[in-house]
Amino acid sequence: MKMKINKFEGFTLVELIIVMVLLGILAAVAVPKMGSTISSSEEATEDAVIAALQAAVEMYAMDKVVANS
């Protein structure tokens, strides 16, 4: 019995290597941008926390001034 070999099954090694290279290039471009985005969002969060604390201190001081009057 003769086995029939399908010539068009699967991907070639060249196609797989091209896809791996493209994924590597995309990762090399995306990772640094993602890191800078994360650090800038952390800075924005820290700024928001500082502003909230400043507002709380000001409200506390105003409450003490009104209470002592």
N, C-alpha and C positions, 0 to 999 in steps of 0.2 A: 504494500500500500504506500503510495507516494503522498508525502505531506505537502500541502500548499502553503507557501510562505507569502504573507501579505507584505508588500513592499512599503506601504504607507502607514504602518502602525507606529505610534509613539513619536517622540521628538528626537532630532539628531543631536549629537554632542555639540556641534557648533551652535545650534539654537539655544541649548541649555547654557552654554558659556556666555553667549551674548546677553541672555536674560540676567545671569549672575553679575556680569559687568555693569549692566544698567542699574540693577538694584544697589550695587556697591556705590555707584556714582550718586544715586538719589540719597542714599544714607549719608554719604560724605557731605552733601549739601544741606540736608535737613537737620542733622544732629546739632551742629553749632547754632543754627537759628533757634532751635528748640531750647537750647541751654540759655541763650540770652533772653528769650521770652520768659522763661521760668524765673530767672533772676530779676528781671524788671517787674514781674508780677509780685514777687516777694517784697521788693522795695516799695511798691505801691501799697501792699498790705501793711507793711511797717509804718508807712506815713499815715495811713488811715487810723491805725491803733494809737499813734502818737497824738494825732488831732483829737481823737475821742478822749484820751486821757487829759489833754489840755482843757478841753471843754468841761470835763467833769471837775477838774481842779478849780476852774473859774466859777462854776455853779456852786461848788462847796464854799468857796470864799465869799461869794455874794450872799449865800444863805447865812453864813456866820455874821456878816456885816448887818444884814437885816435883823437877825435875831438879837444882836447886841445893841441895836438902836432903841 
